[in-house]
Amino acid sequence: MTQETIAAAGNTEAPAYLTLVQLGYSLDRDGEERWIAKKGTLELVADCPLELLGLSLMRNERGPRWQADDHEIAEFLTQFYPSAGRP
């Protein structure tokens, strides 16, 4: 079986946009700076459609209480930034 790799690059922007539209979001731009996706009362703001898609998935999976708690943050920092907070 061949491994599939998808990298965040220019060729992922249009598919991310199309996926958001398929999920029911309306998209707009705030000038040249930010992308905005809206669905009902939810508004997502990011630098590109791919980031919006990530926010959409995070909100969908974690719900309205999407923020990480102190324990989850500590686990994340320990795993990916083991020297953080150490002299």
Phi, psi and omega in degrees: 000134181276135178287138177256132178235130174238126180248146175293111182204180182303328182283000177259350184295309181297315177298324178295316177301310181298323178294317178299317177298317179298328179279359175098010178273147167258139184243148179209171177237144176263081186069224179261356189273295192242152172259143180231129176242132180234139176210111184061233180268002181268130175235127178248139181229131182203177181276344183200163179301326180296319176293321177300319180297321176297317178297320179299314179295317179301313181295320180295317183281322185263344178080191184295342175258056186288341184297147176281142176275174184303320180295315179296320178295316180298318178297318179298312181296320180296318183287317189253343178224063187300336180268359180296132178081001179253143179292000000 
